[in-house]
């Protein structure tokens, strides 16, 4: 029996947003001061999509990272007009791309899943 808890739509958005936040997101940290600034902690999905697109076009980031962030932006954008079930799948894909982008970056910046308090 699978006892793992699935993230909700809101939690998926929160996890993606946390990677992009101005204050402690790993994506803005990786792009440095010359890159985009990221989003605020309460940014709506439309701002998250915009920010993912900006980071995907940032020359300071490795190409493997920008490709994955571009895919994340496309998936998240497709969730905007989607029904609840389709939005969940598209946000799940966007989140997976963000996690893959972090791995492609070599884990040079820390990532902490809000849903798991045991992580550093």
C-alpha angles and dihedrals in degrees: 000000000000109000096171115123116237116223115246123234089259092051092049090053090047092051093049091045092051090060090056104040118130094229104045112356116133093220096059089043091054094047092051130208094315092058131079116296101236129225138301120257091255098044115144122238092262090060091046090054091049092049093048088053092050093051091046088060095047112117092202091069123081113263092240089058095046092050091054093044089051090054090047090052092050093049093046091047090053089055093060098078096025129111118253097269095045091044090055092055094045093048089047089054091047091051091049090052091051090052091048090049089054090052090047088053087060094247088279090154128044122258124195124186108223090211091062112058092183093072119093 
